[in-house]
Amino acid sequence: MRKICLLILMVMFLLSLAACKSETVKLHCDGENCDNLVEVKAEKDNIPDEDWVVFCQNCADNVLDD
């Protein structure tokens, strides 16, 4: 009986971990004359879209240096 209960608890635990998985979304860099794609990890309830302002690493370094 204990083994069955442990098995059920493990299955429930694994299912709960799978439900919390984050998604990776690819967005275009908003830097000037830049066509790079930026991968953004997001939770299911807060998925970014093209309205977000994102920069690739090169453009971010250029913008922050100014």
Stockholm file with secondary structure:
# STOCKHOLM 1.0

chainA/1-66         MRKICLLILMVMFLLSLAACKSETVKLHCDGENCDNLVEVKAEKDNIPDEDWVVFCQNCADNVLDD
#=GR chainA/1-66 SS CHHHHHHHHHHHHHHHHHHTCCEEEEEECCSTTCCCEEEEEECTTSCCCTTSCCCCHHHHHHHHHC
#=GC SS_cons        CHHHHHHHHHHHHHHHHHHTCCEEEEEECCSTTCCCEEEEEECTTSCCCTTSCCCCHHHHHHHHHC
//
